[in-house]
């Protein structure tokens, strides 16, 4: 019986995630950084992270560590607060 391998891409911040799912425990997430930030690497397999969704979450956490926390979202029409320099 032939097996299918599903490959899709998802963008997260400035990185691309390559999602490979062969069914069951045969899944992988590969992080593709921007061209000037190195080469692609696979998210290490963790015995506790057995699903593709858990591996995607781990990949996003790894990217957040590299890029730092995301800035808070601003409400529509909200402006930046001026610096407290006496103006």
C-alpha positions as CSV (number, residue, x, y, z in Angstrom):
1,X,0.0,0.0,0.0
2,X,1.4,3.4,-1.0
3,X,1.9,6.1,1.6
4,X,1.3,9.7,1.0
5,X,3.6,12.5,2.2
6,X,2.0,15.9,2.6
7,X,4.3,18.9,2.5
8,X,3.1,22.4,3.1
9,X,4.6,25.8,4.0
10,X,3.5,28.3,6.6
11,X,5.0,31.7,7.2
12,X,5.7,32.8,10.8
13,X,7.2,36.3,11.3
14,X,10.1,36.4,8.8
15,X,10.7,32.6,8.7
16,X,9.1,29.9,6.7
17,X,8.0,26.6,8.3
18,X,8.1,23.5,6.1
19,X,5.5,21.0,7.4
20,X,5.9,17.4,6.5
21,X,3.3,14.8,7.5
22,X,3.6,11.2,6.5
23,X,0.9,10.0,8.9
24,X,1.2,8.8,12.4
25,X,4.5,9.7,14.1
26,X,6.1,10.4,10.7
27,X,6.1,14.2,10.8
28,X,8.7,16.9,10.7
29,X,9.0,20.7,10.9
30,X,11.8,22.4,9.1
31,X,12.6,26.0,9.8
32,X,13.8,28.1,6.8
33,X,15.2,31.4,8.0
34,X,15.6,34.5,5.8
35,X,18.4,34.2,3.3
36,X,20.9,36.3,5.4
37,X,20.3,34.4,8.6
38,X,21.7,30.9,8.0
39,X,20.5,27.7,6.6
40,X,17.4,25.5,7.2
41,X,17.3,23.1,10.1
42,X,14.8,20.5,11.4
43,X,13.1,20.9,14.8
44,X,14.6,18.2,17.0
45,X,12.2,15.4,17.8
46,X,11.0,15.5,21.3
47,X,9.6,12.3,22.8
48,X,6.8,14.3,24.4
49,X,6.0,16.3,21.3
50,X,4.5,13.6,19.1
51,X,2.0,15.5,17.0
52,X,2.6,17.9,14.1
53,X,0.8,20.7,16.0
54,X,3.1,20.3,19.0
55,X,6.2,20.5,16.7
56,X,4.8,23.6,15.0
57,X,4.4,25.2,18.4
58,X,8.0,24.3,19.4
59,X,9.3,25.8,16.1
60,X,7.5,29.0,16.7
61,X,8.9,29.2,20.3
62,X,12.4,28.7,18.9
63,X,11.9,31.5,16.4
64,X,10.5,33.8,19.2
65,X,13.7,33.1,21.2
66,X,15.8,34.3,18.2
67,X,13.7,37.3,17.3
68,X,12.6,38.3,20.8
69,X,9.0,38.9,21.9
70,X,6.5,40.3,19.5
71,X,5.5,44.0,20.0
72,X,2.0,44.4,21.4
73,X,-0.7,45.0,18.8
74,X,-2.0,48.6,18.6
75,X,-5.7,49.3,18.3
76,X,-6.8,50.9,15.0
77,X,-6.2,54.6,15.1
78,X,-3.9,54.4,18.1
79,X,-0.7,56.5,17.9
80,X,2.6,56.0,19.5
81,X,3.1,57.6,22.9
82,X,5.6,60.5,22.8
83,X,8.7,60.2,24.8
84,X,8.7,61.8,28.3
85,X,11.3,64.4,27.4
86,X,9.3,67.4,28.6
87,X,7.4,68.0,25.3
